[in-house]
Amino acid sequence: MSKIIIKNLCSITNFEMSIKNFNLIIGEQASGKSTICKAICFFRIIKENTIRDNIVNYIFNKKSKDKNTIKINKKNSIYFIEGMDIMINGIFSRLFGHLNNIDNQLYLKYEYIDDIYIEIKIKNNNNKNSLVINYSKKVKQ
């Protein structure tokens, strides 16, 4: 089962939720409902992009010469791809805005399934924020 953890993103200070086939998020105006949905969308976009890019790599024989062995399980898989950190930074900025406007205590974690997750924090160097992206060991295999 998927799970998201959000800390210090826009109006969300501390939020954790298991992602099911159907989740209902209710709350007052400006309480963070849209931010939660954007965060879930963010991690799902990452997953879909990694699957797509690995299929493209496979088709163009960058990973394998035997075209009959590809096994992509879209429901439970995420694949590490070259340039993944750059892709994640771009998606994050499009959804949430410039990194310097993001709280330095930001923490996001999305568990796709057991032992497969991506974790994101903010690092500040010389008054400039950047994302620090950690992947579970199974993502990098």
The first five atom37 places (N, CA, C, CB, O) and aatype in JSON, in Angstrom:
{
  "aatype": [12, 15, 11, 9, 9, 9, 11, 2, 10, 4, 15, 9, 16, 2, 13, 6, 12, 15, 9, 11, 2, 13, 2, 10, 9, 9, 7, 6, 5, 0, 15, 7, 11, 15, 16, 9, 4, 11, 0, 9, 4, 13, 13, 1, 9, 9, 11, 6, 2, 16, 9, 1, 3, 2, 9, 19, 2, 18, 9, 13, 2, 11, 11, 15, 11, 3, 11, 2, 16, 9, 11, 9, 2, 11, 11, 2, 15, 9, 18, 13, 9, 6, 7, 12, 3, 9, 12, 9, 2, 7, 9, 13, 15, 1, 10, 13, 7, 8, 10, 2, 2, 9, 3, 2, 5, 10, 18, 10, 11, 18, 6, 18, 9, 3, 3, 9, 18, 9, 6, 9, 11, 9, 11, 2, 2, 2, 2, 11, 2, 15, 10, 19, 9, 2, 18, 15, 11, 11, 19, 11, 5],
  "atom_mask": [
    [1, 1, 1, 1, 1],
    [1, 1, 1, 1, 1],
    [1, 1, 1, 1, 1],
    [1, 1, 1, 1, 1],
    [1, 1, 1, 1, 1],
    [1, 1, 1, 1, 1],
    [1, 1, 1, 1, 1],
    [1, 1, 1, 1, 1],
    [1, 1, 1, 1, 1],
    [1, 1, 1, 1, 1],
    [1, 1, 1, 1, 1],
    [1, 1, 1, 1, 1],
    [1, 1, 1, 1, 1],
    [1, 1, 1, 1, 1],
    [1, 1, 1, 1, 1],
    [1, 1, 1, 1, 1],
    [1, 1, 1, 1, 1],
    [1, 1, 1, 1, 1],
    [1, 1, 1, 1, 1],
    [1, 1, 1, 1, 1],
    [1, 1, 1, 1, 1],
    [1, 1, 1, 1, 1],
    [1, 1, 1, 1, 1],
    [1, 1, 1, 1, 1],
    [1, 1, 1, 1, 1],
    [1, 1, 1, 1, 1],
    [1, 1, 1, 0, 1],
    [1, 1, 1, 1, 1],
    [1, 1, 1, 1, 1],
    [1, 1, 1, 1, 1],
    [1, 1, 1, 1, 1],
    [1, 1, 1, 0, 1],
    [1, 1, 1, 1, 1],
    [1, 1, 1, 1, 1],
    [1, 1, 1, 1, 1],
    [1, 1, 1, 1, 1],
    [1, 1, 1, 1, 1],
    [1, 1, 1, 1, 1],
    [1, 1, 1, 1, 1],
    [1, 1, 1, 1, 1],
    [1, 1, 1, 1, 1],
    [1, 1, 1, 1, 1],
    [1, 1, 1, 1, 1],
    [1, 1, 1, 1, 1],
    [1, 1, 1, 1, 1],
    [1, 1, 1, 1, 1],
    [1, 1, 1, 1, 1],
    [1, 1, 1, 1, 1],
    [1, 1, 1, 1, 1],
    [1, 1, 1, 1, 1],
    [1, 1, 1, 1, 1],
    [1, 1, 1, 1, 1],
    [1, 1, 1, 1, 1],
    [1, 1, 1, 1, 1],
    [1, 1, 1, 1, 1],
    [1, 1, 1, 1, 1],
    [1, 1, 1, 1, 1],
    [1, 1, 1, 1, 1],
    [1, 1, 1, 1, 1],
    [1, 1, 1, 1, 1],
    [1, 1, 1, 1, 1],
    [1, 1, 1, 1, 1],
    [1, 1, 1, 1, 1],
    [1, 1, 1, 1, 1],
    [1, 1, 1, 1, 1],
    [1, 1, 1, 1, 1],
    [1, 1, 1, 1, 1],
    [1, 1, 1, 1, 1],
    [1, 1, 1, 1, 1],
    [1, 1, 1, 1, 1],
    [1, 1, 1, 1, 1],
    [1, 1, 1, 1, 1],
    [1, 1, 1, 1, 1],
    [1, 1, 1, 1, 1],
    [1, 1, 1, 1, 1],
    [1, 1, 1, 1, 1],
    [1, 1, 1, 1, 1],
    [1, 1, 1, 1, 1],
    [1, 1, 1, 1, 1],
    [1, 1, 1, 1, 1],
    [1, 1, 1, 1, 1],
    [1, 1, 1, 1, 1],
    [1, 1, 1, 0, 1],
    [1, 1, 1, 1, 1],
    [1, 1, 1, 1, 1],
    [1, 1, 1, 1, 1],
    [1, 1, 1, 1, 1],
    [1, 1, 1, 1, 1],
    [1, 1, 1, 1, 1],
    [1, 1, 1, 0, 1],
    [1, 1, 1, 1, 1],
    [1, 1, 1, 1, 1],
    [1, 1, 1, 1, 1],
    [1, 1, 1, 1, 1],
    [1, 1, 1, 1, 1],
    [1, 1, 1, 1, 1],
    [1, 1, 1, 0, 1],
    [1, 1, 1, 1, 1],
    [1, 1, 1, 1, 1],
    [1, 1, 1, 1, 1],
    [1, 1, 1, 1, 1],
    [1, 1, 1, 1, 1],
    [1, 1, 1, 1, 1],
    [1, 1, 1, 1, 1],
    [1, 1, 1, 1, 1],
    [1, 1, 1, 1, 1],
    [1, 1, 1, 1, 1],
    [1, 1, 1, 1, 1],
    [1, 1, 1, 1, 1],
    [1, 1, 1, 1, 1],
    [1, 1, 1, 1, 1],
    [1, 1, 1, 1, 1],
    [1, 1, 1, 1, 1],
    [1, 1, 1, 1, 1],
    [1, 1, 1, 1, 1],
    [1, 1, 1, 1, 1],
    [1, 1, 1, 1, 1],
    [1, 1, 1, 1, 1],
    [1, 1, 1, 1, 1],
    [1, 1, 1, 1, 1],
    [1, 1, 1, 1, 1],
    [1, 1, 1, 1, 1],
    [1, 1, 1, 1, 1],
    [1, 1, 1, 1, 1],
    [1, 1, 1, 1, 1],
    [1, 1, 1, 1, 1],
    [1, 1, 1, 1, 1],
    [1, 1, 1, 1, 1],
    [1, 1, 1, 1, 1],
    [1, 1, 1, 1, 1],
    [1, 1, 1, 1, 1],
    [1, 1, 1, 1, 1],
    [1, 1, 1, 1, 1],
    [1, 1, 1, 1, 1],
    [1, 1, 1, 1, 1],
    [1, 1, 1, 1, 1],
    [1, 1, 1, 1, 1],
    [1, 1, 1, 1, 1],
    [1, 1, 1, 1, 1],
    [1, 1, 1, 1, 1],
    [1, 1, 1, 1, 1]
  ],
  "atom_positions": [
    [[0.84, -1.17, 0.0], [0.0, 0.0, 0.0], [0.88, 1.24, 0.0], [-0.95, 0.0, 1.21], [1.88, 1.3, 0.72]],
    [[0.52, 2.22, -0.8], [1.27, 3.48, -0.88], [0.98, 4.35, 0.33], [0.93, 4.24, -2.17], [-0.08, 4.26, 0.96]],
    [[1.96, 5.22, 0.65], [1.82, 6.11, 1.79], [2.58, 7.39, 1.5], [2.33, 5.45, 3.1], [3.65, 7.35, 0.9]],
    [[2.02, 8.53, 1.91], [2.7, 9.81, 1.74], [2.88, 10.48, 3.09], [1.91, 10.73, 0.78], [2.01, 10.42, 3.96]],
    [[4.04, 11.12, 3.24], [4.33, 11.92, 4.43], [4.73, 13.31, 3.92], [5.48, 11.26, 5.32], [5.6, 13.45, 3.06]],
    [[4.09, 14.33, 4.47], [4.36, 15.71, 4.07], [4.62, 16.53, 5.34], [3.18, 16.32, 3.24], [3.82, 16.52, 6.27]],
    [[5.75, 17.23, 5.35], [6.05, 18.14, 6.46], [6.53, 19.47, 5.88], [7.13, 17.53, 7.42], [7.44, 19.51, 5.06]],
    [[5.9, 20.54, 6.32], [6.31, 21.9, 5.99], [6.3, 22.21, 4.5], [7.68, 22.14, 6.52], [7.27, 22.73, 3.95]],
    [[5.21, 21.88, 3.85], [5.0, 22.22, 2.45], [3.76, 23.11, 2.36], [4.85, 20.94, 1.55], [2.65, 22.67, 2.65]],
    [[3.97, 24.34, 1.97], [2.89, 25.34, 1.91], [2.19, 25.39, 3.27], [1.86, 25.0, 0.77], [2.84, 25.65, 4.28]],
    [[0.88, 25.16, 3.32], [0.17, 25.26, 4.6], [0.18, 23.95, 5.4], [-1.26, 25.69, 4.35], [-0.38, 23.9, 6.49]],
    [[0.8, 22.9, 4.87], [0.86, 21.6, 5.56], [2.07, 21.58, 6.49], [0.94, 20.42, 4.53], [3.2, 21.76, 6.04]],
    [[1.84, 21.38, 7.77], [2.96, 21.28, 8.71], [3.33, 19.83, 9.01], [2.62, 22.0, 10.0], [4.5, 19.51, 9.16]],
    [[2.33, 18.95, 9.09], [2.59, 17.55, 9.38], [1.4, 16.73, 8.92], [2.88, 17.32, 10.9], [0.3, 16.85, 9.47]],
    [[1.61, 15.89, 7.9], [0.51, 15.11, 7.34], [1.04, 13.74, 6.91], [-0.14, 15.84, 6.14], [2.13, 13.64, 6.34]],
    [[0.27, 12.71, 7.19], [0.62, 11.35, 6.78], [-0.68, 10.64, 6.4], [1.38, 10.57, 7.92], [-1.69, 10.74, 7.1]],
    [[-0.63, 9.9, 5.26], [-1.84, 9.22, 4.8], [-1.46, 8.0, 3.97], [-2.73, 10.17, 3.99], [-0.54, 8.05, 3.15]],
    [[-2.18, 6.91, 4.18], [-2.08, 5.76, 3.29], [-2.9, 6.08, 2.05], [-2.59, 4.44, 3.99], [-4.02, 6.59, 2.15]],
    [[-2.34, 5.77, 0.89], [-3.02, 6.03, -0.36], [-3.77, 4.76, -0.76], [-2.01, 6.47, -1.48], [-3.16, 3.7, -0.95]],
    [[-5.07, 4.88, -0.89], [-5.91, 3.74, -1.26], [-6.53, 4.01, -2.62], [-7.0, 3.48, -0.19], [-6.25, 5.05, -3.23]],
    [[-7.36, 3.11, -3.09], [-8.04, 3.32, -4.36], [-8.91, 4.57, -4.32], [-8.89, 2.11, -4.72], [-9.11, 5.23, -5.34]],
    [[-9.42, 4.9, -3.14], [-10.25, 6.09, -2.97], [-9.9, 6.73, -1.64], [-11.77, 5.75, -3.06], [-10.0, 6.09, -0.59]],
    [[-9.5, 7.99, -1.69], [-9.25, 8.76, -0.48], [-10.11, 10.02, -0.53], [-7.73, 9.11, -0.32], [-10.23, 10.64, -1.59]],
    [[-10.68, 10.39, 0.58], [-11.47, 11.6, 0.68], [-10.75, 12.56, 1.61], [-12.92, 11.31, 1.2], [-10.46, 12.24, 2.76]],
    [[-10.45, 13.75, 1.08], [-9.75, 14.76, 1.87], [-10.7, 15.94, 2.02], [-8.39, 15.2, 1.19], [-11.12, 16.55, 1.04]],
    [[-11.05, 16.25, 3.27], [-11.94, 17.37, 3.52], [-11.28, 18.33, 4.5], [-13.31, 16.89, 4.08], [-10.44, 17.93, 5.31]],
    [[-11.65, 19.58, 4.42], [-11.09, 20.57, 5.33], [-11.51, 21.95, 4.92], [0.0, 0.0, 0.0], [-12.12, 22.15, 3.87]],
    [[-11.18, 22.9, 5.76], [-11.52, 24.29, 5.5], [-10.71, 24.83, 4.33], [-11.28, 25.13, 6.76], [-9.71, 24.24, 3.92]],
    [[-11.16, 25.95, 3.81], [-10.47, 26.63, 2.73], [-9.03, 26.95, 3.17], [-11.22, 27.92, 2.32], [-8.8, 27.36, 4.31]],
    [[-8.09, 26.75, 2.26], [-6.67, 27.04, 2.49], [-6.06, 26.17, 3.6], [-6.49, 28.51, 2.85], [-5.09, 26.59, 4.24]],
    [[-6.61, 24.99, 3.82], [-6.06, 24.1, 4.85], [-5.04, 23.11, 4.29], [-7.18, 23.34, 5.53], [-4.41, 22.37, 5.05]],
    [[-4.86, 23.08, 2.95], [-3.83, 22.22, 2.36], [-4.35, 21.06, 1.53], [0.0, 0.0, 0.0], [-3.55, 20.22, 1.12]],
    [[-5.62, 20.99, 1.27], [-6.18, 19.88, 0.49], [-5.53, 19.79, -0.9], [-7.7, 20.03, 0.34], [-5.12, 18.72, -1.34]],
    [[-5.44, 20.93, -1.57], [-4.84, 20.95, -2.91], [-3.35, 20.62, -2.86], [-5.05, 22.31, -3.57], [-2.83, 19.96, -3.75]],
    [[-2.68, 21.07, -1.82], [-1.26, 20.78, -1.66], [-1.04, 19.28, -1.5], [-0.67, 21.53, -0.45], [-0.1, 18.73, -2.08]],
    [[-1.88, 18.62, -0.74], [-1.8, 17.16, -0.58], [-1.99, 16.48, -1.93], [-2.85, 16.64, 0.43], [-1.24, 15.57, -2.29]],
    [[-3.0, 16.92, -2.67], [-3.26, 16.32, -3.99], [-2.1, 16.56, -4.95], [-4.56, 16.9, -4.59], [-1.74, 15.66, -5.71]],
    [[-1.52, 17.76, -4.92], [-0.36, 18.05, -5.77], [0.83, 17.15, -5.41], [0.05, 19.52, -5.63], [1.53, 16.66, -6.29]],
    [[1.04, 16.94, -4.11], [2.16, 16.1, -3.67], [1.98, 14.66, -4.15], [2.3, 16.14, -2.14], [2.93, 14.03, -4.61]],
    [[0.77, 14.15, -4.04], [0.49, 12.79, -4.53], [0.72, 12.73, -6.03], [-0.96, 12.35, -4.18], [1.34, 11.79, -6.54]],
    [[0.21, 13.73, -6.74], [0.38, 13.8, -8.19], [1.87, 13.87, -8.55], [-0.36, 15.02, -8.75], [2.31, 13.22, -9.5]],
    [[2.62, 14.66, -7.81], [4.07, 14.8, -8.03], [4.76, 13.44, -8.04], [4.69, 15.69, -6.94], [5.52, 13.13, -8.96]],
    [[4.49, 12.62, -7.02], [5.16, 11.32, -6.94], [4.64, 10.34, -7.99], [4.98, 10.73, -5.55], [5.39, 9.48, -8.46]],
    [[3.39, 10.45, -8.35], [2.85, 9.58, -9.41], [3.42, 9.96, -10.78], [1.32, 9.67, -9.44], [3.66, 9.09, -11.61]],
    [[3.64, 11.25, -11.01], [4.27, 11.69, -12.26], [5.68, 11.12, -12.35], [4.3, 13.24, -12.36], [6.1, 10.66, -13.41]],
    [[6.42, 11.15, -11.25], [7.77, 10.6, -11.24], [7.73, 9.13, -11.65], [8.42, 10.75, -9.83], [8.5, 8.69, -12.5]],
    [[6.81, 8.38, -11.04], [6.69, 6.95, -11.35], [6.39, 6.73, -12.83], [5.6, 6.32, -10.49], [7.04, 5.9, -13.47]],
    [[5.43, 7.45, -13.37], [5.05, 7.28, -14.78], [6.2, 7.68, -15.71], [3.8, 8.11, -15.1], [6.42, 7.02, -16.73]],
    [[6.93, 8.75, -15.37], [8.06, 9.16, -16.2], [9.17, 8.12, -16.19], [8.6, 10.5, -15.73], [9.79, 7.87, -17.23]],
    [[9.44, 7.52, -15.04], [10.51, 6.51, -15.0], [10.12, 5.28, -15.79], [10.83, 6.13, -13.54], [10.97, 4.67, -16.45]],
    [[8.86, 4.89, -15.73], [8.41, 3.73, -16.52], [8.52, 4.05, -18.0], [6.95, 3.35, -16.15], [9.05, 3.25, -18.77]],
    [[8.01, 5.23, -18.41], [8.05, 5.62, -19.82], [9.48, 5.66, -20.33], [7.38, 6.98, -20.02], [9.78, 5.12, -21.39]],
    [[10.39, 6.31, -19.57], [11.77, 6.45, -20.02], [12.48, 5.1, -20.09], [12.53, 7.38, -19.11], [13.32, 4.9, -20.96]],
    [[12.16, 4.19, -19.19], [12.77, 2.87, -19.26], [12.26, 2.07, -20.45], [12.51, 2.11, -17.97], [13.01, 1.31, -21.06]],
    [[11.0, 2.24, -20.79], [10.47, 1.57, -21.99], [11.15, 2.14, -23.22], [8.93, 1.73, -22.08], [11.54, 1.38, -24.11]],
    [[11.3, 3.47, -23.29], [11.98, 4.09, -24.43], [13.42, 3.59, -24.52], [11.95, 5.63, -24.31], [13.89, 3.23, -25.6]],
    [[14.13, 3.57, -23.39], [15.5, 3.05, -23.38], [15.54, 1.61, -23.86], [16.11, 3.15, -21.98], [16.43, 1.23, -24.63]],
    [[14.6, 0.84, -23.42], [14.56, -0.57, -23.81], [14.34, -0.7, -25.31], [13.45, -1.31, -23.05], [15.03, -1.47, -25.98]],
    [[13.39, 0.05, -25.84], [13.09, -0.03, -27.27], [14.31, 0.32, -28.1], [11.93, 0.91, -27.62], [14.54, -0.28, -29.15]],
    [[15.09, 1.29, -27.64], [16.28, 1.69, -28.38], [17.53, 0.94, -27.93], [16.49, 3.18, -28.23], [18.65, 1.39, -28.16]],
    [[17.33, -0.21, -27.29], [18.4, -1.15, -26.95], [19.48, -0.57, -26.04], [19.04, -1.65, -28.19], [20.64, -0.98, -26.14]],
    [[19.14, 0.36, -25.17], [20.13, 0.88, -24.24], [20.3, -0.04, -23.05], [19.75, 2.27, -23.77], [21.34, -0.03, -22.39]],
    [[19.29, -0.85, -22.75], [19.35, -1.7, -21.56], [19.43, -3.18, -21.9], [18.13, -1.44, -20.69], [20.0, -3.95, -21.12]],
    [[18.89, -3.6, -23.02], [18.83, -5.02, -23.33], [18.75, -5.24, -24.83], [17.63, -5.68, -22.63], [18.21, -4.4, -25.55]],
    [[19.29, -6.35, -25.29], [19.2, -6.69, -26.71], [18.06, -7.64, -27.0], [20.5, -7.29, -27.19], [17.65, -7.79, -28.16]],
    [[17.53, -8.29, -25.98], [16.43, -9.22, -26.17], [15.11, -8.5, -25.91], [16.57, -10.46, -25.24], [14.74, -8.29, -24.76]],
    [[14.41, -8.12, -26.97], [13.2, -7.32, -26.83], [12.03, -8.09, -26.24], [12.8, -6.77, -28.16], [10.98, -7.49, -25.99]],
    [[12.16, -9.36, -26.01], [11.05, -10.14, -25.47], [11.12, -10.3, -23.96], [11.02, -11.49, -26.11], [10.27, -10.99, -23.39]],
    [[12.09, -9.71, -23.3], [12.24, -9.94, -21.86], [11.77, -8.8, -20.98], [13.65, -10.23, -21.55], [11.86, -8.89, -19.75]],
    [[11.27, -7.71, -21.57], [10.87, -6.57, -20.74], [9.68, -6.92, -19.88], [10.55, -5.35, -21.61], [8.7, -7.5, -20.35]],
    [[9.76, -6.57, -18.6], [8.67, -6.8, -17.66], [8.45, -5.52, -16.89], [8.98, -8.0, -16.7], [9.25, -5.16, -16.03]],
    [[7.39, -4.83, -17.19], [7.06, -3.57, -16.51], [5.76, -3.79, -15.74], [6.92, -2.38, -17.52], [4.73, -4.09, -16.33]],
    [[5.83, -3.63, -14.43], [4.64, -3.73, -13.6], [4.3, -2.32, -13.14], [4.86, -4.71, -12.37], [4.85, -1.84, -12.15]],
    [[3.4, -1.66, -13.86], [3.09, -0.25, -13.6], [2.52, -0.03, -12.2], [2.13, 0.27, -14.62], [2.66, 1.07, -11.66]],
    [[1.9, -1.02, -11.62], [1.25, -0.82, -10.33], [2.25, -0.64, -9.2], [0.33, -1.98, -10.02], [2.04, 0.2, -8.32]],
    [[3.32, -1.41, -9.2], [4.2, -1.44, -8.03], [5.65, -1.05, -8.29], [4.18, -2.79, -7.45], [6.5, -1.26, -7.42]],
    [[5.97, -0.5, -9.45], [7.38, -0.3, -9.76], [7.73, 1.15, -10.0], [7.75, -1.1, -10.96], [6.92, 1.94, -10.5]],
    [[8.93, 1.49, -9.64], [9.54, 2.75, -10.03], [10.97, 2.4, -10.41], [9.48, 3.85, -8.87], [11.6, 1.56, -9.77]],
    [[11.47, 3.04, -11.43], [12.77, 2.69, -11.96], [13.69, 3.9, -11.93], [12.65, 2.15, -13.37], [13.28, 5.0, -12.29]],
    [[14.92, 3.7, -11.49], [15.89, 4.78, -11.5], [16.37, 4.98, -12.93], [17.08, 4.48, -10.54], [16.75, 4.02, -13.61]],
    [[16.36, 6.23, -13.38], [16.81, 6.54, -14.73], [17.87, 7.63, -14.68], [15.63, 6.97, -15.62], [17.93, 8.41, -13.73]],
    [[18.69, 7.68, -15.71], [19.7, 8.72, -15.81], [19.01, 10.08, -15.85], [20.58, 8.51, -17.07], [18.04, 10.25, -16.58]],
    [[19.49, 11.02, -15.11], [18.91, 12.36, -15.08], [17.66, 12.47, -14.21], [0.0, 0.0, 0.0], [16.92, 13.45, -14.32]],
    [[17.42, 11.48, -13.36], [16.21, 11.46, -12.56], [16.13, 12.66, -11.61], [16.13, 10.16, -11.77], [15.05, 13.23, -11.44]],
    [[17.23, 13.05, -10.99], [17.22, 14.19, -10.06], [16.8, 15.47, -10.79], [18.62, 14.38, -9.41], [16.04, 16.28, -10.25]],
    [[17.29, 15.67, -12.0], [16.94, 16.85, -12.79], [15.45, 16.83, -13.12], [17.78, 16.92, -14.09], [14.77, 17.85, -13.02]],
    [[14.94, 15.66, -13.51], [13.52, 15.52, -13.82], [12.68, 15.86, -12.58], [13.21, 14.08, -14.31], [11.7, 16.6, -12.69]],
    [[13.04, 15.33, -11.44], [12.29, 15.56, -10.2], [12.31, 17.04, -9.83], [12.87, 14.72, -9.06], [11.28, 17.59, -9.43]],
    [[13.46, 17.7, -9.95], [13.55, 19.13, -9.67], [12.61, 19.93, -10.57], [14.99, 19.63, -9.86], [11.93, 20.84, -10.1]],
    [[12.57, 19.59, -11.83], [11.71, 20.29, -12.77], [10.23, 20.12, -12.45], [0.0, 0.0, 0.0], [9.47, 21.08, -12.47]],
    [[9.83, 18.89, -12.17], [8.43, 18.61, -11.83], [8.06, 19.34, -10.54], [8.2, 17.09, -11.67], [6.99, 19.94, -10.45]],
    [[8.93, 19.29, -9.55], [8.67, 19.94, -8.26], [8.46, 21.45, -8.47], [9.84, 19.69, -7.27], [7.49, 22.02, -7.95]],
    [[9.35, 22.09, -9.21], [9.26, 23.53, -9.43], [7.98, 23.91, -10.18], [10.47, 24.02, -10.21], [7.36, 24.93, -9.87]],
    [[7.57, 23.09, -11.15], [6.33, 23.39, -11.88], [5.11, 23.3, -10.98], [6.18, 22.43, -13.07], [4.17, 24.08, -11.12]],
    [[5.11, 22.35, -10.05], [3.95, 22.16, -9.19], [3.93, 23.11, -7.98], [3.91, 20.74, -8.7], [2.87, 23.6, -7.59]],
    [[5.1, 23.36, -7.39], [5.14, 24.08, -6.12], [5.84, 25.44, -6.17], [5.81, 23.23, -5.1], [5.87, 26.15, -5.16]],
    [[6.4, 25.8, -7.29], [7.06, 27.09, -7.41], [8.56, 27.03, -7.14], [0.0, 0.0, 0.0], [9.12, 25.95, -6.93]],
    [[9.18, 28.18, -7.14], [10.63, 28.29, -6.98], [11.06, 27.74, -5.62], [11.07, 29.75, -7.14], [10.4, 27.97, -4.61]],
    [[12.17, 27.04, -5.6], [12.65, 26.4, -4.37], [12.97, 27.39, -3.26], [13.89, 25.59, -4.67], [12.85, 27.04, -2.08]],
    [[13.36, 28.6, -3.59], [13.68, 29.58, -2.54], [12.43, 30.04, -1.8], [14.39, 30.79, -3.13], [12.54, 30.67, -0.75]],
    [[11.25, 29.73, -2.32], [10.0, 30.06, -1.63], [9.49, 28.89, -0.78], [8.94, 30.46, -2.64], [8.42, 28.99, -0.18]],
    [[10.23, 27.8, -0.73], [9.84, 26.6, 0.0], [10.52, 26.58, 1.36], [10.18, 25.32, -0.8], [11.69, 26.94, 1.48]],
    [[9.79, 26.17, 2.38], [10.31, 26.08, 3.76], [11.55, 25.19, 3.8], [9.21, 25.52, 4.71], [11.58, 24.11, 3.2]],
    [[12.57, 25.67, 4.52], [13.82, 24.89, 4.64], [13.66, 23.6, 5.42], [14.88, 25.74, 5.3], [14.55, 22.75, 5.4]],
    [[12.54, 23.44, 6.1], [12.29, 22.22, 6.87], [11.42, 21.22, 6.09], [11.61, 22.57, 8.2], [10.9, 20.27, 6.66]],
    [[11.27, 21.43, 4.78], [10.46, 20.56, 3.95], [10.91, 19.11, 4.07], [10.52, 21.01, 2.49], [12.1, 18.81, 4.09]],
    [[9.93, 18.22, 4.14], [10.2, 16.78, 4.1], [9.02, 16.11, 3.39], [10.4, 16.18, 5.55], [7.87, 16.27, 3.8]],
    [[9.32, 15.38, 2.34], [8.31, 14.6, 1.62], [8.82, 13.17, 1.49], [8.01, 15.22, 0.21], [10.0, 12.94, 1.22]],
    [[7.94, 12.25, 1.68], [8.29, 10.85, 1.45], [7.08, 10.15, 0.86], [8.77, 10.15, 2.78], [5.96, 10.29, 1.36]],
    [[7.32, 9.41, -0.2], [6.25, 8.63, -0.81], [6.72, 7.19, -0.88], [5.88, 9.18, -2.24], [7.72, 6.88, -1.53]],
    [[6.0, 6.33, -0.21], [6.29, 4.9, -0.26], [5.37, 4.28, -1.29], [6.11, 4.22, 1.15], [4.15, 4.21, -1.09]],
    [[5.95, 3.83, -2.39], [5.15, 3.22, -3.46], [4.64, 1.85, -3.0], [5.99, 3.08, -4.76], [3.46, 1.54, -3.13]],
    [[5.54, 1.06, -2.47], [5.23, -0.2, -1.78], [6.35, -0.38, -0.75], [5.13, -1.44, -2.78], [7.25, 0.44, -0.67]],
    [[6.29, -1.46, 0.03], [7.33, -1.7, 1.03], [8.71, -1.65, 0.39], [7.11, -3.06, 1.71], [8.96, -2.28, -0.64]],
    [[9.61, -0.92, 1.01], [11.01, -0.81, 0.6], [11.23, -0.12, -0.73], [11.6, -2.16, 0.54], [12.35, -0.16, -1.25]],
    [[10.21, 0.52, -1.31], [10.39, 1.3, -2.53], [9.81, 2.69, -2.26], [9.68, 0.62, -3.78], [8.6, 2.88, -2.21]],
    [[10.71, 3.66, -2.09], [10.26, 5.01, -1.76], [11.22, 6.05, -2.31], [10.13, 5.17, -0.24], [12.35, 5.76, -2.7]],
    [[10.72, 7.28, -2.34], [11.54, 8.46, -2.63], [11.3, 9.43, -1.48], [11.18, 9.1, -4.03], [10.17, 9.63, -1.03]],
    [[12.39, 10.03, -1.02], [12.35, 10.96, 0.1], [12.99, 12.28, -0.37], [13.09, 10.37, 1.37], [14.05, 12.27, -1.0]],
    [[12.36, 13.4, -0.05], [12.85, 14.69, -0.51], [12.95, 15.67, 0.66], [11.92, 15.26, -1.61], [12.05, 15.77, 1.49]],
    [[14.07, 16.37, 0.69], [14.31, 17.41, 1.69], [14.85, 18.64, 0.96], [15.3, 16.92, 2.81], [15.16, 18.58, -0.23]],
    [[14.97, 19.74, 1.69], [15.57, 20.96, 1.14], [16.93, 21.18, 1.79], [14.63, 22.2, 1.38], [17.1, 21.0, 3.0]],
    [[17.88, 21.57, 0.98], [19.21, 21.92, 1.47], [19.46, 23.37, 1.08], [20.32, 20.96, 0.9], [19.2, 23.77, -0.06]],
    [[19.97, 24.16, 2.01], [20.24, 25.57, 1.74], [21.74, 25.78, 1.69], [19.59, 26.48, 2.8], [22.44, 25.55, 2.67]],
    [[22.23, 26.23, 0.53], [23.64, 26.59, 0.35], [23.71, 28.04, -0.09], [24.33, 25.66, -0.69], [23.17, 28.4, -1.13]],
    [[24.36, 28.86, 0.69], [24.55, 30.28, 0.33], [23.22, 30.94, -0.03], [25.53, 30.41, -0.84], [23.12, 31.62, -1.05]],
    [[22.22, 30.74, 0.81], [20.89, 31.32, 0.64], [20.19, 30.87, -0.64], [20.99, 32.82, 0.64], [19.33, 31.57, -1.17]],
    [[20.56, 29.7, -1.14], [19.9, 29.13, -2.32], [19.47, 27.71, -1.97], [20.85, 29.16, -3.57], [20.3, 26.88, -1.59]],
    [[18.18, 27.44, -2.11], [17.65, 26.11, -1.8], [17.83, 25.15, -2.96], [16.18, 26.21, -1.43], [17.77, 25.54, -4.13]],
    [[18.06, 23.89, -2.63], [18.07, 22.83, -3.63], [17.43, 21.59, -3.01], [19.53, 22.53, -4.13], [17.43, 21.41, -1.79]],
    [[16.91, 20.74, -3.86], [16.3, 19.5, -3.37], [17.38, 18.47, -3.09], [15.28, 18.95, -4.38], [18.35, 18.34, -3.84]],
    [[17.2, 17.74, -2.01], [18.03, 16.58, -1.71], [17.1, 15.39, -1.86], [18.69, 16.65, -0.25], [16.1, 15.28, -1.15]],
    [[17.42, 14.5, -2.79], [16.54, 13.39, -3.12], [17.22, 12.09, -2.73], [16.19, 13.39, -4.63], [18.32, 11.79, -3.18]],
    [[16.55, 11.32, -1.89], [17.05, 10.02, -1.48], [16.1, 8.94, -2.01], [17.19, 9.93, 0.08], [14.88, 9.09, -1.97]],
    [[16.69, 7.87, -2.5], [15.94, 6.76, -3.05], [16.19, 5.52, -2.21], [16.32, 6.52, -4.53], [17.29, 5.32, -1.71]],
    [[15.17, 4.69, -2.07], [15.4, 3.41, -1.4], [16.33, 2.57, -2.25], [14.06, 2.66, -1.14], [16.46, 2.79, -3.46]],
    [[16.98, 1.61, -1.63], [17.93, 0.75, -2.35], [17.28, 0.06, -3.52], [18.53, -0.29, -1.42], [17.91, -0.12, -4.56]],
    [[16.04, -0.33, -3.39], [15.37, -1.05, -4.48], [15.11, -0.18, -5.69], [14.07, -1.62, -3.98], [15.0, -0.7, -6.81]],
    [[15.01, 1.13, -5.51], [14.83, 2.02, -6.68], [16.09, 2.04, -7.51], [14.46, 3.46, -6.23], [16.02, 2.08, -8.73]],
    [[17.25, 2.03, -6.86], [18.52, 2.14, -7.57], [19.05, 0.81, -8.12], [19.55, 2.73, -6.66], [20.1, 0.79, -8.76]],
    [[18.35, -0.28, -7.9], [18.84, -1.57, -8.4], [18.78, -1.64, -9.89], [18.04, -2.71, -7.81], [19.16, -2.65, -10.48]]
  ]
}
